[in-house]
Amino acid sequence: MLSSGNWPQLRACLAPGCVLYFAKEHTRREWCSSTCGNRARAARHYQRRKARRL
Ligand SMILES: [Zn+2]
């Protein structure tokens, strides 16, 4: 259980405005919570729409 090198890596949450870190237990996870995931996805979507308009 406590063998060295077996700790989950800490990762910074990629959601805009979120400064939390989370344990990277799942390789595909990029956010500390699903709420942040939704926010990050929404922000990305919004940026794309904005860029297309300009
Ligand atoms: Zn977050």
mmCIF file of the protein (N, C-alpha, C, O) and its ligand, coordinates in Angstrom:
data_MODEL
# 
_entry.id   MODEL 
# 
loop_
_entity.id 
_entity.type 
_entity.pdbx_number_of_molecules 
1 polymer     1 
2 non-polymer 1 
# 
_entity_poly.entity_id                      1 
_entity_poly.type                           'polypeptide(L)' 
_entity_poly.nstd_linkage                   no 
_entity_poly.nstd_monomer                   no 
_entity_poly.pdbx_seq_one_letter_code       MLSSGNWPQLRACLAPGCVLYFAKEHTRREWCSSTCGNRARAARHYQRRKARRL 
_entity_poly.pdbx_seq_one_letter_code_can   MLSSGNWPQLRACLAPGCVLYFAKEHTRREWCSSTCGNRARAARHYQRRKARRL 
_entity_poly.pdbx_strand_id                 A 
# 
loop_
_entity_poly_seq.entity_id 
_entity_poly_seq.num 
_entity_poly_seq.mon_id 
_entity_poly_seq.hetero 
1 1  MET n 
1 2  LEU n 
1 3  SER n 
1 4  SER n 
1 5  GLY n 
1 6  ASN n 
1 7  TRP n 
1 8  PRO n 
1 9  GLN n 
1 10 LEU n 
1 11 ARG n 
1 12 ALA n 
1 13 CYS n 
1 14 LEU n 
1 15 ALA n 
1 16 PRO n 
1 17 GLY n 
1 18 CYS n 
1 19 VAL n 
1 20 LEU n 
1 21 TYR n 
1 22 PHE n 
1 23 ALA n 
1 24 LYS n 
1 25 GLU n 
1 26 HIS n 
1 27 THR n 
1 28 ARG n 
1 29 ARG n 
1 30 GLU n 
1 31 TRP n 
1 32 CYS n 
1 33 SER n 
1 34 SER n 
1 35 THR n 
1 36 CYS n 
1 37 GLY n 
1 38 ASN n 
1 39 ARG n 
1 40 ALA n 
1 41 ARG n 
1 42 ALA n 
1 43 ALA n 
1 44 ARG n 
1 45 HIS n 
1 46 TYR n 
1 47 GLN n 
1 48 ARG n 
1 49 ARG n 
1 50 LYS n 
1 51 ALA n 
1 52 ARG n 
1 53 ARG n 
1 54 LEU n 
# 
loop_
_struct_asym.id 
_struct_asym.entity_id 
A 1 
B 2 
# 
loop_
_chem_comp.id 
_chem_comp.type 
_chem_comp.mon_nstd_flag 
ALA 'L-peptide linking' y 
ARG 'L-peptide linking' y 
ASN 'L-peptide linking' y 
CYS 'L-peptide linking' y 
GLN 'L-peptide linking' y 
GLU 'L-peptide linking' y 
GLY 'peptide linking'   y 
HIS 'L-peptide linking' y 
LEU 'L-peptide linking' y 
LYS 'L-peptide linking' y 
MET 'L-peptide linking' y 
PHE 'L-peptide linking' y 
PRO 'L-peptide linking' y 
SER 'L-peptide linking' y 
THR 'L-peptide linking' y 
TRP 'L-peptide linking' y 
TYR 'L-peptide linking' y 
VAL 'L-peptide linking' y 
ZN  non-polymer         . 
# 
_pdbx_entity_nonpoly.entity_id   2 
_pdbx_entity_nonpoly.name        ? 
_pdbx_entity_nonpoly.comp_id     ZN 
# 
_pdbx_nonpoly_scheme.asym_id         B 
_pdbx_nonpoly_scheme.entity_id       2 
_pdbx_nonpoly_scheme.mon_id          ZN 
_pdbx_nonpoly_scheme.ndb_seq_num     1 
_pdbx_nonpoly_scheme.pdb_seq_num     101 
_pdbx_nonpoly_scheme.auth_seq_num    101 
_pdbx_nonpoly_scheme.pdb_mon_id      ZN 
_pdbx_nonpoly_scheme.auth_mon_id     ZN 
_pdbx_nonpoly_scheme.pdb_strand_id   A 
_pdbx_nonpoly_scheme.pdb_ins_code    . 
# 
loop_
_atom_site.group_PDB 
_atom_site.id 
_atom_site.type_symbol 
_atom_site.label_atom_id 
_atom_site.label_alt_id 
_atom_site.label_comp_id 
_atom_site.label_asym_id 
_atom_site.label_entity_id 
_atom_site.label_seq_id 
_atom_site.pdbx_PDB_ins_code 
_atom_site.Cartn_x 
_atom_site.Cartn_y 
_atom_site.Cartn_z 
_atom_site.occupancy 
_atom_site.B_iso_or_equiv 
_atom_site.pdbx_formal_charge 
_atom_site.auth_seq_id 
_atom_site.auth_comp_id 
_atom_site.auth_asym_id 
_atom_site.auth_atom_id 
_atom_site.pdbx_PDB_model_num 
ATOM   1   N  N  . MET A 1 1  ? 0.821   -1.207 0.000   1.00 0.00 ? 1   MET A N  1 
ATOM   2   C  CA . MET A 1 1  ? 0.000   0.000  0.000   1.00 0.00 ? 1   MET A CA 1 
ATOM   3   C  C  . MET A 1 1  ? 0.857   1.259  0.000   1.00 0.00 ? 1   MET A C  1 
ATOM   4   O  O  . MET A 1 1  ? 0.613   2.185  -0.774  1.00 0.00 ? 1   MET A O  1 
ATOM   5   N  N  . LEU A 1 2  ? 1.860   1.288  0.872   1.00 0.00 ? 2   LEU A N  1 
ATOM   6   C  CA . LEU A 1 2  ? 2.669   2.506  1.000   1.00 0.00 ? 2   LEU A CA 1 
ATOM   7   C  C  . LEU A 1 2  ? 4.008   2.420  0.268   1.00 0.00 ? 2   LEU A C  1 
ATOM   8   O  O  . LEU A 1 2  ? 4.934   3.171  0.574   1.00 0.00 ? 2   LEU A O  1 
ATOM   9   N  N  . SER A 1 3  ? 4.108   1.533  -0.669  1.00 0.00 ? 3   SER A N  1 
ATOM   10  C  CA . SER A 1 3  ? 5.370   1.421  -1.410  1.00 0.00 ? 3   SER A CA 1 
ATOM   11  C  C  . SER A 1 3  ? 5.653   2.718  -2.167  1.00 0.00 ? 3   SER A C  1 
ATOM   12  O  O  . SER A 1 3  ? 4.753   3.303  -2.769  1.00 0.00 ? 3   SER A O  1 
ATOM   13  N  N  . SER A 1 4  ? 6.898   3.158  -2.131  1.00 0.00 ? 4   SER A N  1 
ATOM   14  C  CA . SER A 1 4  ? 7.248   4.422  -2.767  1.00 0.00 ? 4   SER A CA 1 
ATOM   15  C  C  . SER A 1 4  ? 7.086   4.322  -4.280  1.00 0.00 ? 4   SER A C  1 
ATOM   16  O  O  . SER A 1 4  ? 7.285   3.269  -4.885  1.00 0.00 ? 4   SER A O  1 
ATOM   17  N  N  . GLY A 1 5  ? 6.722   5.445  -4.858  1.00 0.00 ? 5   GLY A N  1 
ATOM   18  C  CA . GLY A 1 5  ? 6.539   5.479  -6.299  1.00 0.00 ? 5   GLY A CA 1 
ATOM   19  C  C  . GLY A 1 5  ? 5.167   5.002  -6.725  1.00 0.00 ? 5   GLY A C  1 
ATOM   20  O  O  . GLY A 1 5  ? 4.863   4.936  -7.916  1.00 0.00 ? 5   GLY A O  1 
ATOM   21  N  N  . ASN A 1 6  ? 4.352   4.676  -5.764  1.00 0.00 ? 6   ASN A N  1 
ATOM   22  C  CA . ASN A 1 6  ? 3.020   4.182  -6.102  1.00 0.00 ? 6   ASN A CA 1 
ATOM   23  C  C  . ASN A 1 6  ? 1.935   5.187  -5.754  1.00 0.00 ? 6   ASN A C  1 
ATOM   24  O  O  . ASN A 1 6  ? 0.749   4.856  -5.743  1.00 0.00 ? 6   ASN A O  1 
ATOM   25  N  N  . TRP A 1 7  ? 2.346   6.415  -5.471  1.00 0.00 ? 7   TRP A N  1 
ATOM   26  C  CA . TRP A 1 7  ? 1.355   7.440  -5.160  1.00 0.00 ? 7   TRP A CA 1 
ATOM   27  C  C  . TRP A 1 7  ? 0.739   7.971  -6.443  1.00 0.00 ? 7   TRP A C  1 
ATOM   28  O  O  . TRP A 1 7  ? 1.413   8.063  -7.469  1.00 0.00 ? 7   TRP A O  1 
ATOM   29  N  N  . PRO A 1 8  ? -0.523  8.315  -6.388  1.00 0.00 ? 8   PRO A N  1 
ATOM   30  C  CA . PRO A 1 8  ? -1.138  8.948  -7.553  1.00 0.00 ? 8   PRO A CA 1 
ATOM   31  C  C  . PRO A 1 8  ? -0.527  10.318 -7.791  1.00 0.00 ? 8   PRO A C  1 
ATOM   32  O  O  . PRO A 1 8  ? -0.278  11.069 -6.848  1.00 0.00 ? 8   PRO A O  1 
ATOM   33  N  N  . GLN A 1 9  ? -0.292  10.634 -9.035  1.00 0.00 ? 9   GLN A N  1 
ATOM   34  C  CA . GLN A 1 9  ? 0.289   11.929 -9.377  1.00 0.00 ? 9   GLN A CA 1 
ATOM   35  C  C  . GLN A 1 9  ? -0.723  13.049 -9.140  1.00 0.00 ? 9   GLN A C  1 
ATOM   36  O  O  . GLN A 1 9  ? -1.918  12.902 -9.401  1.00 0.00 ? 9   GLN A O  1 
ATOM   37  N  N  . LEU A 1 10 ? -0.210  14.166 -8.639  1.00 0.00 ? 10  LEU A N  1 
ATOM   38  C  CA . LEU A 1 10 ? -1.087  15.329 -8.498  1.00 0.00 ? 10  LEU A CA 1 
ATOM   39  C  C  . LEU A 1 10 ? -1.094  16.114 -9.796  1.00 0.00 ? 10  LEU A C  1 
ATOM   40  O  O  . LEU A 1 10 ? -0.062  16.303 -10.440 1.00 0.00 ? 10  LEU A O  1 
ATOM   41  N  N  . ARG A 1 11 ? -2.249  16.549 -10.151 1.00 0.00 ? 11  ARG A N  1 
ATOM   42  C  CA . ARG A 1 11 ? -2.400  17.268 -11.401 1.00 0.00 ? 11  ARG A CA 1 
ATOM   43  C  C  . ARG A 1 11 ? -3.210  18.527 -11.178 1.00 0.00 ? 11  ARG A C  1 
ATOM   44  O  O  . ARG A 1 11 ? -4.157  18.534 -10.391 1.00 0.00 ? 11  ARG A O  1 
ATOM   45  N  N  . ALA A 1 12 ? -2.842  19.582 -11.865 1.00 0.00 ? 12  ALA A N  1 
ATOM   46  C  CA . ALA A 1 12 ? -3.613  20.822 -11.747 1.00 0.00 ? 12  ALA A CA 1 
ATOM   47  C  C  . ALA A 1 12 ? -4.877  20.711 -12.592 1.00 0.00 ? 12  ALA A C  1 
ATOM   48  O  O  . ALA A 1 12 ? -4.865  20.187 -13.706 1.00 0.00 ? 12  ALA A O  1 
ATOM   49  N  N  . CYS A 1 13 ? -5.951  21.214 -12.033 1.00 0.00 ? 13  CYS A N  1 
ATOM   50  C  CA . CYS A 1 13 ? -7.221  21.217 -12.757 1.00 0.00 ? 13  CYS A CA 1 
ATOM   51  C  C  . CYS A 1 13 ? -7.117  22.175 -13.949 1.00 0.00 ? 13  CYS A C  1 
ATOM   52  O  O  . CYS A 1 13 ? -6.616  23.291 -13.816 1.00 0.00 ? 13  CYS A O  1 
ATOM   53  N  N  . LEU A 1 14 ? -7.591  21.730 -15.105 1.00 0.00 ? 14  LEU A N  1 
ATOM   54  C  CA . LEU A 1 14 ? -7.448  22.526 -16.326 1.00 0.00 ? 14  LEU A CA 1 
ATOM   55  C  C  . LEU A 1 14 ? -8.605  23.495 -16.542 1.00 0.00 ? 14  LEU A C  1 
ATOM   56  O  O  . LEU A 1 14 ? -8.605  24.273 -17.497 1.00 0.00 ? 14  LEU A O  1 
ATOM   57  N  N  . ALA A 1 15 ? -9.577  23.442 -15.660 1.00 0.00 ? 15  ALA A N  1 
ATOM   58  C  CA . ALA A 1 15 ? -10.721 24.336 -15.837 1.00 0.00 ? 15  ALA A CA 1 
ATOM   59  C  C  . ALA A 1 15 ? -10.289 25.775 -15.612 1.00 0.00 ? 15  ALA A C  1 
ATOM   60  O  O  . ALA A 1 15 ? -9.505  26.042 -14.702 1.00 0.00 ? 15  ALA A O  1 
ATOM   61  N  N  . PRO A 1 16 ? -10.788 26.723 -16.431 1.00 0.00 ? 16  PRO A N  1 
ATOM   62  C  CA . PRO A 1 16 ? -10.434 28.129 -16.270 1.00 0.00 ? 16  PRO A CA 1 
ATOM   63  C  C  . PRO A 1 16 ? -10.913 28.665 -14.926 1.00 0.00 ? 16  PRO A C  1 
ATOM   64  O  O  . PRO A 1 16 ? -12.077 28.504 -14.559 1.00 0.00 ? 16  PRO A O  1 
ATOM   65  N  N  . GLY A 1 17 ? -10.001 29.305 -14.199 1.00 0.00 ? 17  GLY A N  1 
ATOM   66  C  CA . GLY A 1 17 ? -10.371 29.908 -12.924 1.00 0.00 ? 17  GLY A CA 1 
ATOM   67  C  C  . GLY A 1 17 ? -10.286 28.959 -11.753 1.00 0.00 ? 17  GLY A C  1 
ATOM   68  O  O  . GLY A 1 17 ? -10.510 29.376 -10.617 1.00 0.00 ? 17  GLY A O  1 
ATOM   69  N  N  . CYS A 1 18 ? -9.969  27.694 -11.984 1.00 0.00 ? 18  CYS A N  1 
ATOM   70  C  CA . CYS A 1 18 ? -9.883  26.726 -10.898 1.00 0.00 ? 18  CYS A CA 1 
ATOM   71  C  C  . CYS A 1 18 ? -8.419  26.487 -10.557 1.00 0.00 ? 18  CYS A C  1 
ATOM   72  O  O  . CYS A 1 18 ? -7.598  26.239 -11.440 1.00 0.00 ? 18  CYS A O  1 
ATOM   73  N  N  . VAL A 1 19 ? -8.100  26.563 -9.271  1.00 0.00 ? 19  VAL A N  1 
ATOM   74  C  CA . VAL A 1 19 ? -6.704  26.414 -8.840  1.00 0.00 ? 19  VAL A CA 1 
ATOM   75  C  C  . VAL A 1 19 ? -6.505  25.111 -8.063  1.00 0.00 ? 19  VAL A C  1 
ATOM   76  O  O  . VAL A 1 19 ? -5.476  24.928 -7.413  1.00 0.00 ? 19  VAL A O  1 
ATOM   77  N  N  . LEU A 1 20 ? -7.455  24.235 -8.125  1.00 0.00 ? 20  LEU A N  1 
ATOM   78  C  CA . LEU A 1 20 ? -7.382  22.999 -7.347  1.00 0.00 ? 20  LEU A CA 1 
ATOM   79  C  C  . LEU A 1 20 ? -6.498  21.959 -8.027  1.00 0.00 ? 20  LEU A C  1 
ATOM   80  O  O  . LEU A 1 20 ? -6.305  21.958 -9.243  1.00 0.00 ? 20  LEU A O  1 
ATOM   81  N  N  . TYR A 1 21 ? -5.972  21.075 -7.182  1.00 0.00 ? 21  TYR A N  1 
ATOM   82  C  CA . TYR A 1 21 ? -5.228  19.926 -7.690  1.00 0.00 ? 21  TYR A CA 1 
ATOM   83  C  C  . TYR A 1 21 ? -6.004  18.662 -7.351  1.00 0.00 ? 21  TYR A C  1 
ATOM   84  O  O  . TYR A 1 21 ? -6.762  18.632 -6.382  1.00 0.00 ? 21  TYR A O  1 
ATOM   85  N  N  . PHE A 1 22 ? -5.816  17.649 -8.132  1.00 0.00 ? 22  PHE A N  1 
ATOM   86  C  CA . PHE A 1 22 ? -6.491  16.387 -7.833  1.00 0.00 ? 22  PHE A CA 1 
ATOM   87  C  C  . PHE A 1 22 ? -5.539  15.241 -8.130  1.00 0.00 ? 22  PHE A C  1 
ATOM   88  O  O  . PHE A 1 22 ? -4.578  15.390 -8.885  1.00 0.00 ? 22  PHE A O  1 
ATOM   89  N  N  . ALA A 1 23 ? -5.821  14.103 -7.528  1.00 0.00 ? 23  ALA A N  1 
ATOM   90  C  CA . ALA A 1 23 ? -4.993  12.923 -7.753  1.00 0.00 ? 23  ALA A CA 1 
ATOM   91  C  C  . ALA A 1 23 ? -5.359  12.306 -9.093  1.00 0.00 ? 23  ALA A C  1 
ATOM   92  O  O  . ALA A 1 23 ? -6.520  12.021 -9.386  1.00 0.00 ? 23  ALA A O  1 
ATOM   93  N  N  . LYS A 1 24 ? -4.330  12.117 -9.883  1.00 0.00 ? 24  LYS A N  1 
ATOM   94  C  CA . LYS A 1 24 ? -4.581  11.585 -11.223 1.00 0.00 ? 24  LYS A CA 1 
ATOM   95  C  C  . LYS A 1 24 ? -4.718  10.072 -11.150 1.00 0.00 ? 24  LYS A C  1 
ATOM   96  O  O  . LYS A 1 24 ? -3.773  9.331  -11.419 1.00 0.00 ? 24  LYS A O  1 
ATOM   97  N  N  . GLU A 1 25 ? -5.891  9.638  -10.788 1.00 0.00 ? 25  GLU A N  1 
ATOM   98  C  CA . GLU A 1 25 ? -6.136  8.199  -10.676 1.00 0.00 ? 25  GLU A CA 1 
ATOM   99  C  C  . GLU A 1 25 ? -6.580  7.621  -11.996 1.00 0.00 ? 25  GLU A C  1 
ATOM   100 O  O  . GLU A 1 25 ? -6.329  6.455  -12.302 1.00 0.00 ? 25  GLU A O  1 
ATOM   101 N  N  . HIS A 1 26 ? -7.246  8.456  -12.777 1.00 0.00 ? 26  HIS A N  1 
ATOM   102 C  CA . HIS A 1 26 ? -7.701  8.023  -14.090 1.00 0.00 ? 26  HIS A CA 1 
ATOM   103 C  C  . HIS A 1 26 ? -6.941  8.825  -15.137 1.00 0.00 ? 26  HIS A C  1 
ATOM   104 O  O  . HIS A 1 26 ? -6.901  10.054 -15.084 1.00 0.00 ? 26  HIS A O  1 
ATOM   105 N  N  . THR A 1 27 ? -6.358  8.141  -16.059 1.00 0.00 ? 27  THR A N  1 
ATOM   106 C  CA . THR A 1 27 ? -5.462  8.794  -17.032 1.00 0.00 ? 27  THR A CA 1 
ATOM   107 C  C  . THR A 1 27 ? -6.163  9.855  -17.856 1.00 0.00 ? 27  THR A C  1 
ATOM   108 O  O  . THR A 1 27 ? -5.526  10.813 -18.294 1.00 0.00 ? 27  THR A O  1 
ATOM   109 N  N  . ARG A 1 28 ? -7.425  9.710  -18.071 1.00 0.00 ? 28  ARG A N  1 
ATOM   110 C  CA . ARG A 1 28 ? -8.124  10.627 -18.969 1.00 0.00 ? 28  ARG A CA 1 
ATOM   111 C  C  . ARG A 1 28 ? -8.678  11.843 -18.252 1.00 0.00 ? 28  ARG A C  1 
ATOM   112 O  O  . ARG A 1 28 ? -9.204  12.756 -18.888 1.00 0.00 ? 28  ARG A O  1 
ATOM   113 N  N  . ARG A 1 29 ? -8.565  11.859 -16.938 1.00 0.00 ? 29  ARG A N  1 
ATOM   114 C  CA . ARG A 1 29 ? -9.180  12.964 -16.192 1.00 0.00 ? 29  ARG A CA 1 
ATOM   115 C  C  . ARG A 1 29 ? -8.335  14.223 -16.262 1.00 0.00 ? 29  ARG A C  1 
ATOM   116 O  O  . ARG A 1 29 ? -7.118  14.159 -16.089 1.00 0.00 ? 29  ARG A O  1 
ATOM   117 N  N  . GLU A 1 30 ? -8.945  15.342 -16.507 1.00 0.00 ? 30  GLU A N  1 
ATOM   118 C  CA . GLU A 1 30 ? -8.213  16.606 -16.600 1.00 0.00 ? 30  GLU A CA 1 
ATOM   119 C  C  . GLU A 1 30 ? -8.751  17.636 -15.630 1.00 0.00 ? 30  GLU A C  1 
ATOM   120 O  O  . GLU A 1 30 ? -8.220  18.744 -15.551 1.00 0.00 ? 30  GLU A O  1 
ATOM   121 N  N  . TRP A 1 31 ? -9.798  17.295 -14.888 1.00 0.00 ? 31  TRP A N  1 
ATOM   122 C  CA . TRP A 1 31 ? -10.411 18.262 -13.989 1.00 0.00 ? 31  TRP A CA 1 
ATOM   123 C  C  . TRP A 1 31 ? -10.647 17.645 -12.628 1.00 0.00 ? 31  TRP A C  1 
ATOM   124 O  O  . TRP A 1 31 ? -10.753 16.427 -12.489 1.00 0.00 ? 31  TRP A O  1 
ATOM   125 N  N  . CYS A 1 32 ? -10.732 18.522 -11.603 1.00 0.00 ? 32  CYS A N  1 
ATOM   126 C  CA . CYS A 1 32 ? -10.895 18.039 -10.236 1.00 0.00 ? 32  CYS A CA 1 
ATOM   127 C  C  . CYS A 1 32 ? -12.300 17.496 -10.017 1.00 0.00 ? 32  CYS A C  1 
ATOM   128 O  O  . CYS A 1 32 ? -12.519 16.662 -9.139  1.00 0.00 ? 32  CYS A O  1 
ATOM   129 N  N  . SER A 1 33 ? -13.240 17.964 -10.806 1.00 0.00 ? 33  SER A N  1 
ATOM   130 C  CA . SER A 1 33 ? -14.617 17.496 -10.637 1.00 0.00 ? 33  SER A CA 1 
ATOM   131 C  C  . SER A 1 33 ? -15.335 17.569 -11.978 1.00 0.00 ? 33  SER A C  1 
ATOM   132 O  O  . SER A 1 33 ? -14.866 18.211 -12.918 1.00 0.00 ? 33  SER A O  1 
ATOM   133 N  N  . SER A 1 34 ? -16.462 16.909 -12.047 1.00 0.00 ? 34  SER A N  1 
ATOM   134 C  CA . SER A 1 34 ? -17.227 16.945 -13.302 1.00 0.00 ? 34  SER A CA 1 
ATOM   135 C  C  . SER A 1 34 ? -17.758 18.341 -13.560 1.00 0.00 ? 34  SER A C  1 
ATOM   136 O  O  . SER A 1 34 ? -17.963 18.732 -14.709 1.00 0.00 ? 34  SER A O  1 
ATOM   137 N  N  . THR A 1 35 ? -17.981 19.096 -12.486 1.00 0.00 ? 35  THR A N  1 
ATOM   138 C  CA . THR A 1 35 ? -18.427 20.485 -12.639 1.00 0.00 ? 35  THR A CA 1 
ATOM   139 C  C  . THR A 1 35 ? -17.390 21.284 -13.415 1.00 0.00 ? 35  THR A C  1 
ATOM   140 O  O  . THR A 1 35 ? -17.724 22.025 -14.340 1.00 0.00 ? 35  THR A O  1 
ATOM   141 N  N  . CYS A 1 36 ? -16.124 21.123 -13.026 1.00 0.00 ? 36  CYS A N  1 
ATOM   142 C  CA . CYS A 1 36 ? -15.042 21.823 -13.719 1.00 0.00 ? 36  CYS A CA 1 
ATOM   143 C  C  . CYS A 1 36 ? -14.941 21.324 -15.155 1.00 0.00 ? 36  CYS A C  1 
ATOM   144 O  O  . CYS A 1 36 ? -14.677 22.108 -16.066 1.00 0.00 ? 36  CYS A O  1 
ATOM   145 N  N  . GLY A 1 37 ? -15.143 20.066 -15.359 1.00 0.00 ? 37  GLY A N  1 
ATOM   146 C  CA . GLY A 1 37 ? -15.096 19.500 -16.711 1.00 0.00 ? 37  GLY A CA 1 
ATOM   147 C  C  . GLY A 1 37 ? -16.138 20.142 -17.598 1.00 0.00 ? 37  GLY A C  1 
ATOM   148 O  O  . GLY A 1 37 ? -15.857 20.502 -18.742 1.00 0.00 ? 37  GLY A O  1 
ATOM   149 N  N  . ASN A 1 38 ? -17.328 20.283 -17.076 1.00 0.00 ? 38  ASN A N  1 
ATOM   150 C  CA . ASN A 1 38 ? -18.401 20.911 -17.841 1.00 0.00 ? 38  ASN A CA 1 
ATOM   151 C  C  . ASN A 1 38 ? -18.075 22.366 -18.134 1.00 0.00 ? 38  ASN A C  1 
ATOM   152 O  O  . ASN A 1 38 ? -18.319 22.863 -19.234 1.00 0.00 ? 38  ASN A O  1 
ATOM   153 N  N  . ARG A 1 39 ? -17.512 23.052 -17.120 1.00 0.00 ? 39  ARG A N  1 
ATOM   154 C  CA . ARG A 1 39 ? -17.185 24.464 -17.297 1.00 0.00 ? 39  ARG A CA 1 
ATOM   155 C  C  . ARG A 1 39 ? -16.095 24.640 -18.356 1.00 0.00 ? 39  ARG A C  1 
ATOM   156 O  O  . ARG A 1 39 ? -16.182 25.516 -19.216 1.00 0.00 ? 39  ARG A O  1 
ATOM   157 N  N  . ALA A 1 40 ? -15.074 23.796 -18.277 1.00 0.00 ? 40  ALA A N  1 
ATOM   158 C  CA . ALA A 1 40 ? -13.972 23.881 -19.228 1.00 0.00 ? 40  ALA A CA 1 
ATOM   159 C  C  . ALA A 1 40 ? -14.468 23.606 -20.640 1.00 0.00 ? 40  ALA A C  1 
ATOM   160 O  O  . ALA A 1 40 ? -14.061 24.273 -21.591 1.00 0.00 ? 40  ALA A O  1 
ATOM   161 N  N  . ARG A 1 41 ? -15.338 22.634 -20.766 1.00 0.00 ? 41  ARG A N  1 
ATOM   162 C  CA . ARG A 1 41 ? -15.867 22.301 -22.079 1.00 0.00 ? 41  ARG A CA 1 
ATOM   163 C  C  . ARG A 1 41 ? -16.713 23.447 -22.622 1.00 0.00 ? 41  ARG A C  1 
ATOM   164 O  O  . ARG A 1 41 ? -16.618 23.794 -23.799 1.00 0.00 ? 41  ARG A O  1 
ATOM   165 N  N  . ALA A 1 42 ? -17.531 24.026 -21.767 1.00 0.00 ? 42  ALA A N  1 
ATOM   166 C  CA . ALA A 1 42 ? -18.377 25.144 -22.173 1.00 0.00 ? 42  ALA A CA 1 
ATOM   167 C  C  . ALA A 1 42 ? -17.522 26.338 -22.594 1.00 0.00 ? 42  ALA A C  1 
ATOM   168 O  O  . ALA A 1 42 ? -17.822 27.007 -23.583 1.00 0.00 ? 42  ALA A O  1 
ATOM   169 N  N  . ALA A 1 43 ? -16.447 26.600 -21.832 1.00 0.00 ? 43  ALA A N  1 
ATOM   170 C  CA . ALA A 1 43 ? -15.576 27.732 -22.147 1.00 0.00 ? 43  ALA A CA 1 
ATOM   171 C  C  . ALA A 1 43 ? -14.902 27.520 -23.493 1.00 0.00 ? 43  ALA A C  1 
ATOM   172 O  O  . ALA A 1 43 ? -14.775 28.451 -24.288 1.00 0.00 ? 43  ALA A O  1 
ATOM   173 N  N  . ARG A 1 44 ? -14.469 26.284 -23.742 1.00 0.00 ? 44  ARG A N  1 
ATOM   174 C  CA . ARG A 1 44 ? -13.808 25.984 -25.002 1.00 0.00 ? 44  ARG A CA 1 
ATOM   175 C  C  . ARG A 1 44 ? -14.785 26.177 -26.155 1.00 0.00 ? 44  ARG A C  1 
ATOM   176 O  O  . ARG A 1 44 ? -14.442 26.735 -27.197 1.00 0.00 ? 44  ARG A O  1 
ATOM   177 N  N  . HIS A 1 45 ? -15.988 25.712 -25.947 1.00 0.00 ? 45  HIS A N  1 
ATOM   178 C  CA . HIS A 1 45 ? -17.019 25.831 -26.971 1.00 0.00 ? 45  HIS A CA 1 
ATOM   179 C  C  . HIS A 1 45 ? -17.298 27.307 -27.259 1.00 0.00 ? 45  HIS A C  1 
ATOM   180 O  O  . HIS A 1 45 ? -17.412 27.716 -28.415 1.00 0.00 ? 45  HIS A O  1 
ATOM   181 N  N  . TYR A 1 46 ? -17.404 28.093 -26.196 1.00 0.00 ? 46  TYR A N  1 
ATOM   182 C  CA . TYR A 1 46 ? -17.685 29.512 -26.339 1.00 0.00 ? 46  TYR A CA 1 
ATOM   183 C  C  . TYR A 1 46 ? -16.560 30.211 -27.096 1.00 0.00 ? 46  TYR A C  1 
ATOM   184 O  O  . TYR A 1 46 ? -16.806 31.046 -27.966 1.00 0.00 ? 46  TYR A O  1 
ATOM   185 N  N  . GLN A 1 47 ? -15.313 29.853 -26.749 1.00 0.00 ? 47  GLN A N  1 
ATOM   186 C  CA . GLN A 1 47 ? -14.159 30.472 -27.421 1.00 0.00 ? 47  GLN A CA 1 
ATOM   187 C  C  . GLN A 1 47 ? -14.179 30.172 -28.909 1.00 0.00 ? 47  GLN A C  1 
ATOM   188 O  O  . GLN A 1 47 ? -13.904 31.045 -29.733 1.00 0.00 ? 47  GLN A O  1 
ATOM   189 N  N  . ARG A 1 48 ? -14.504 28.940 -29.247 1.00 0.00 ? 48  ARG A N  1 
ATOM   190 C  CA . ARG A 1 48 ? -14.513 28.555 -30.646 1.00 0.00 ? 48  ARG A CA 1 
ATOM   191 C  C  . ARG A 1 48 ? -15.561 29.351 -31.409 1.00 0.00 ? 48  ARG A C  1 
ATOM   192 O  O  . ARG A 1 48 ? -15.316 29.820 -32.520 1.00 0.00 ? 48  ARG A O  1 
ATOM   193 N  N  . ARG A 1 49 ? -16.739 29.496 -30.795 1.00 0.00 ? 49  ARG A N  1 
ATOM   194 C  CA . ARG A 1 49 ? -17.795 30.254 -31.458 1.00 0.00 ? 49  ARG A CA 1 
ATOM   195 C  C  . ARG A 1 49 ? -17.392 31.697 -31.648 1.00 0.00 ? 49  ARG A C  1 
ATOM   196 O  O  . ARG A 1 49 ? -17.665 32.303 -32.684 1.00 0.00 ? 49  ARG A O  1 
ATOM   197 N  N  . LYS A 1 50 ? -16.729 32.249 -30.623 1.00 0.00 ? 50  LYS A N  1 
ATOM   198 C  CA . LYS A 1 50 ? -16.294 33.638 -30.675 1.00 0.00 ? 50  LYS A CA 1 
ATOM   199 C  C  . LYS A 1 50 ? -15.251 33.836 -31.783 1.00 0.00 ? 50  LYS A C  1 
ATOM   200 O  O  . LYS A 1 50 ? -15.296 34.813 -32.530 1.00 0.00 ? 50  LYS A O  1 
ATOM   201 N  N  . ALA A 1 51 ? -14.321 32.894 -31.870 1.00 0.00 ? 51  ALA A N  1 
ATOM   202 C  CA . ALA A 1 51 ? -13.244 32.991 -32.856 1.00 0.00 ? 51  ALA A CA 1 
ATOM   203 C  C  . ALA A 1 51 ? -13.822 32.903 -34.272 1.00 0.00 ? 51  ALA A C  1 
ATOM   204 O  O  . ALA A 1 51 ? -13.346 33.564 -35.195 1.00 0.00 ? 51  ALA A O  1 
ATOM   205 N  N  . ARG A 1 52 ? -14.837 32.091 -34.418 1.00 0.00 ? 52  ARG A N  1 
ATOM   206 C  CA . ARG A 1 52 ? -15.428 31.934 -35.728 1.00 0.00 ? 52  ARG A CA 1 
ATOM   207 C  C  . ARG A 1 52 ? -16.124 33.215 -36.176 1.00 0.00 ? 52  ARG A C  1 
ATOM   208 O  O  . ARG A 1 52 ? -16.145 33.558 -37.358 1.00 0.00 ? 52  ARG A O  1 
ATOM   209 N  N  . ARG A 1 53 ? -16.687 33.905 -35.198 1.00 0.00 ? 53  ARG A N  1 
ATOM   210 C  CA . ARG A 1 53 ? -17.423 35.123 -35.504 1.00 0.00 ? 53  ARG A CA 1 
ATOM   211 C  C  . ARG A 1 53 ? -16.503 36.265 -35.918 1.00 0.00 ? 53  ARG A C  1 
ATOM   212 O  O  . ARG A 1 53 ? -16.886 37.103 -36.734 1.00 0.00 ? 53  ARG A O  1 
ATOM   213 N  N  . LEU A 1 54 ? -15.316 36.307 -35.374 1.00 0.00 ? 54  LEU A N  1 
ATOM   214 C  CA . LEU A 1 54 ? -14.417 37.433 -35.670 1.00 0.00 ? 54  LEU A CA 1 
ATOM   215 C  C  . LEU A 1 54 ? -13.743 37.302 -37.026 1.00 0.00 ? 54  LEU A C  1 
ATOM   216 O  O  . LEU A 1 54 ? -12.961 38.170 -37.413 1.00 0.00 ? 54  LEU A O  1 
HETATM 217 ZN ZN . ZN  B 2 .  ? -11.342 22.256 -10.915 1.00 0.00 2 101 ZN  A ZN 1 
# 
